[in-house]
Amino acid sequence: MNTLYSFRRCPYAMRARMALRYCGVPVEIVEVSLKAKPAEMLAISPKGTVPVLDADGQVIDESLEIMRWALAQNDPQDWLLSGDARVAELIEANDQVFKVHLNRYKYAERYPEQPMEVYRAEGEMFLRRLEELLEGRDYLLTDHPSLADVALMPFVRQFAHVDREWFAQTPYVRLQAWLQRFLESELFTSIMKK
């Protein structure tokens, strides 16, 4: 049996859970308390961060690798877009650059060097790029969800939720609709059940 050590609100764990669900991979989910991490999880992944997948003894402790592993089992809607290089490039921009701005915006009190609005403006550069990608289609790279959409969505959600009123009045109307479609999707609601 596959076991996923997860934390419900962690964006990395969210994207791993969505991929596993989409691929139909049977998995037992162990909800981890970040204050009291299970010994079984630390034994197989000493770095102690979620998600961690134990796939019949094969340990995968990076969310993106879990997603790719799941898609290698089953990818009915071609989330991998037949290896389109834009998928990896967008995810890297999200994980390496946008995530830094998101953290500083969300936890601005920890980064007093700049006002919160500066961090938000830095993150907005990525939102603008996503808004442009959504011109004429519902998803970032094609007419259906891809690995890029699902890998980015939990982070865009987190950014939007720092100040929902601000996000609601931004000109990113296509991005707002894209996010809402995911938030209301069976895929997302099913992985967020307590």
N, C-alpha and C positions, 0 to 999 in steps of 0.2 A: 504493500500500500504506500502511496505517496503521501508525505506529510509536509504541510507548509506552515512554517512559523511566521506569524503575521501580526500586525497591529492595525486595527480597523482604520484609523485615520491617517496612517502613514501613506503619502502619495506613492512611494516606491512599492509598498505592499499592495496598494490598490491596483496599480497597473499589472502587477504579477497575478493577482486574483482574477482580474478581467481576462487576461490571456488564457489562464488555465480554464476558466469557465467557458470562454468562447471555443476553445479547442476540445472541450468535453473530456478533459483529463480528470479522472477521479482523484480527489485529493481530500485528505482530512486536514482541516484548518485548526491550528492551535493558536488561540489568541494569547499574545504575549503581554505581560505587564512589564513595561520598560523599567520599572523599579525592582522587579524580581524576575529576572530572565530565567527560563527553565534550564536546569543543568544539562538536559539532553540536547538542547539547542547549542549551548556553549561548548559542549563536548565535540560537536561536529563543525561548529563555526565559531572559533574563539573570538572573532572581532565583535560578536554580540549585537549585530544590527539585523533588523528585519528588512525584507523577507529572506527566509532560508528555506529552500526546498530540499527535502530528502526524498529523492526519487529512487526507491529501492536500493539505497546505499550510495547512490551518486549524489553528492552534495553540491548544490548550486546556491551561492549566497550573494548574487547580484541580480537585481530585479530584471534588467534587460536580458541577462543570460537565461533567466527563468522563462521570460516571454519567448525568446528564440527557441528554447528547448521545447516548450509547449507547441509552438507553431511547427516545429519539425515533426511532431506527432500527427498534427491535423490542422490544416489551414483552409477550411472550406470556402472562404470569401477572398482568398489571396491577400491577406493583410501584409504579407511580405512584398507585395507588388513585384513579384518575380525578380527580386534583388535590385530594385530601383535605388540608386545611390542617394537620392534625395531623402530617403527614409532615415538612413544613418546620420546624414548631415544635420537634419532637423533635430533629431534626438540629441546629438552632441551639443548643438547650440542651446537646447533646453537644459541639459544636465550640467554643462560646463559653465555657461554664462548666465542664462535666465535664472537658474536656481540660486545663484549667488545674490542677484538683485532681489529675488523673492525673499530670501532669508533676511536680508537687511531691511527690506520694507516691512515684513511681518514682525520682526523683532527689532524695530528701529531703536528702542531704548538701549539695546546692547551695542549699538553702533552710533554713539552720540556725535561722531565727527561731522555728520551731515544730517539735515532735517529729513524726516520720513519722505517728504515730497520728492527729494532728489533721488532716493532709491526707487521710488515709484516711477519716476520719469525714465530712469535707466531700464527698468523692467518693461516699460511701455514700448520701447523700441522693438522688442520681440513681439508684443501684442500687435503692433502695427504691421509687422511682417506677416503674422498669421492672418490678420484681417485681409491683407492683399492676396494671400494664397486662396482665400475662400471666395474670391470674386468668381461668380458664375458657377459655383458648385457648393455642395453641402459639407464636404470634407477637405482636408488640407491638400491632398495630392491627387485625388481621383474622386469618382462619384460614390464611393463607399468607404467605410472606415478602414484605416490601415494601421500598421504597427505604430506609425508616427502619431496618428490621432490619439490612440489609446495610451501611448507612452507619455504624451504631453498633457493630456486632459487633467489628470489629478493636480498638476502644478499650476495650470491656468485657473482651475477651480480654487486652489488655495489663494492665488493672487487676487482673484475676484472677490473672495470672501473676507479679505482683510478690511475692505471698506466697500460693502455691497452697494451703498447709495452712489458712491463715486463711480464704480464700475457700470452701474445701470445707466448713468448719464453720459458715458463716454461715446465717441462716435464709432466704436467697434461693434456695430450692430450685427454683422455676419458672425463675428466671434461669439457674441452673446447668444445668438441663435444656436451656433454649433455646441457651445457649452450646455445650453438648456436641453438640447436633443440628447446629449449624453446623460445628463443628470436624470432625465425622465426615462431613459432606456431600461429595458429589462436587464441588460447586461450589467449596468451600474447599480441599479436598485438591488439586484440579487446579491451582489458581493458586499453591499453595505448593511445587510440585515444583521441585527445583533444576535 
